[in-house]
Amino acid sequence: MIEKQKTKNLLEEYLVFGGYPRVVLEETMEEKVKLMDEIYQSYLEKDLSYLLRVQKTDSFFNLVKLIAAQTGRLINYSKLSNTLGLAIKTLKTYLWYMEKIFILNRVNPFFCNKRKEITKSPIYYFYDLGLKNYAVNSFRNIESLTDIGFQFQNFVFNILKEKIKKSSVIINFWRTKEKAEVDFVINSGRGVIPVEVKNRKLEKPEIQRSMQSFIKRYQPKKAFIVNLEMKKR
């Protein structure tokens, strides 16, 4: 029981404060906030904005906040462009640079049938959860996270990304126009493995309709449901 509670506490700490060593090792909230503020300022307000020669700095930082607030959700470039008053080309350039300096990971949709499956809209995950939380003012405690399900999803994505980093395997997601969805599709080019993420404990295996639909359509050899405790496949 003690070991489970310790693991739970460590997970909650990571979901809130991320993995920057200096931030994690600080004991007080005041010091954690101070260090994350320094990282945020250095990454975004100095390095990246200078690199891009950003003129509309307000639009740039609002973009970071909007992406942080939409982590794990489909991104509509046209809506973001209109909201921020940025040309789509400029918007995509900003996002591209944020990928290159390890702030964001872009995940593209998996599809075989263009008429039935979403093929264009990507989703984004943050390399560091603490940086993402800081951008949306949720850098306090687990109760401050209003999107805990997507936060856990980002956590699982980071683990998967680490596992495949020395391979040609890519991670996609799957959505259909009928709103069936699978969080991650591990695509080796020779076969696929769907992965569904649930931020709760499962008492028994639950294969929901979306996963069933994917399995029926693509016949994967394996499928995984990641949850907080149950270890059965």
N, C-alpha and C positions, 0 to 999 in steps of 0.2 A: 504493500500500500504506500509506504514512504517513497519507494523508488518510482512508483507511478506518479505520485504527486510532484516529485522532483522533475521528472520528464515533462509533465504538464506545465510546470512553472517555466522551464527552459524554453518550451515551445512558445508559450505566451510572450516571454521576453523577446524572443527572436521575431515573432510576428509584429511586435510593436517597434522595437528598436533596431532591427536589422542585424547586419553582420560586420559592420566596421569595427575592428578590434578596439580602437581607442574609445569609441562610444560604449561598446559592450562592457569594457572593463571599469568604466567610471561607476562609482557607487551611488552618487546623488543625481536626482533628476535635473537639478540645476546645471551640473557639469555635462550631463548627456545632451541637454538642449543646447548648451553653449558650443560643444564640439560639433554637433550636427549642423548648427547654424554656420560654423566656420566651413564645414565641408560643402554645404549648400551654396554658400557665397562663392567659394573658390571654384567649384565645378561650374556653376551656372552664371553667376553674375560677373565673374572675371574670365575664366578660361573659355567657356563656350560662347558667351556673347561677344568676346573679343575675336575669337576664331571666325565667327560668322559675320563679324562686323554688323551686328544687329542694330538696326535703327529704331524699330518699334519694340523697345525692350519690354514695355508693358504687355504687348501681345505675345511676346516670346515666353514670358514667365506665366502668363495666363494659360498658354498652351501646356506648359509643364503641369500646372494644376489640373487642367481639364483631363489630360491623359492619366494623371494619378487618380482622379475621381472615377475614371472609366476603365480602370485596369481589369482585364479579363473580358471586357465587353467589345462588341463590334464597333469599329471606328468608321464614322462617316466623314470623309474628307470634306465634302461640300458643306455639311453643317458646321464643322469646325472652322472652315474658311470664312463662312458668313458670320459666325459668332465672334471671331477674333479680328475680322477685317483684314485678313491676310490672303494673298493670292495662293491658290492651291500649290503652285510650284514652290513658293517660299515655305509654305507649311511643310511640305514633304522634305524640303532641304533641311529644315530645322530638325525634323524627326530622324532623318538619315544620320545627321551628325550626332544626335543623342544616342543612336545605336553604336556608332563608331567609337565613342568615348565611354562605352559601357555604363550608360544610364538606363537605356531601354533595350528590350528584346522584342522584335516583331515576330509574330506567329501568323503564318498565312493559312488560308483554308485548304482542307483536303477535299478534292472533288474528282469525280469521273463523269458525272452527268451534269453538264452546265445548265440544263433547263430546270433541274430540280434542286440543285445544291448551290449554296452561296459561294461565289468564286472570286470576289474582288475585295471585300472588306476585311482588313486584318484585325488582329487584336494585339495589344501591347502588355508586356509585363516588365516590372522594374528589376534590375539587378539587385538592388538593395531595398528591402522593405522599409527600413527606417527613413531613407531619403524620400520614398513615396509618401509615407505617413506625414513627414515634416511638411511636404508640399501642400497637403490638405488639412494641416493643423490637427492631426490625430496622433501626434507624437507624445503620448502621455501614459496610457495604460490600455489594457485589453478592452475595457468598457468604452473607450473613445473610438474604437473601430466600428464604423457603421456598415462596413462591407466585409465582415469577417469571413464570409464564404469565399469571396474573391481573393481575400488576403491569403487564406489557406491554399487556394488554387495557385496563387503566385509562388508560394512556398514550395509546393509540389513541383511546379514547373522548373524552379531553380535546381531542385534535386535531379530531375530528369535531364536537364541541360548539362549538368555536371557529369552525369553518367555516360553521356554520348559524345562528349566534347572531342574525343580522339577518334571519332568514326565519321563515316559519311551519312549516318542516320540523321534524319531531320524530324522535327516535331511540328505537327500541324494541329488544327482543330477541325471539327466537322459540324456544319449547320446546314439544315435544309430550309427551303422556303416555307415548309409546313411547320417550322420551329422545332424539329427534332435536333438534338445536339449531343455531341460527345466532347468533353473538355480537351482531351489530347489524343492525337493519333500518331503513334511512333511508327515512322515510315522508313523502312530500310531499302526500299526499292524492289525487294523480293517478297515483301509481305507487310502487313500492318498489324499493330497491336493497339486497340482502343483502351483508353484510360479515363475513367470517370472519378471525379473527386467529390467527396462528401465530408463536410465539416461537422461530423457528428459520429457517435458510436453506433455501429450496426449490430443488432442482436442476432440477425440472421442475414444470409445473402439476399440482396435486393437488386434485381436486374430490371431497371425501369424501361419503359417503352422505347425511349430514344436509343439506348444501348441495344435493346433487342432488334430494333430496326437496322442499326449499323451491322450487327452480327449477321442478320439475315441477308443483308445486301452484299457484304464483303467476305463473309465466311472466314474470319481470322482464326488462327490456331489457338490464340490466347486472348483473354480480355481481363482487365483488372479494374477493381473498384477500391480506391484508396479512401480510408476513413480513419477516425481517431483511435480505434482500438482493434476491431475485428481483423484477423490476419488471414482468414480463408479466402481463396480465390473463387 
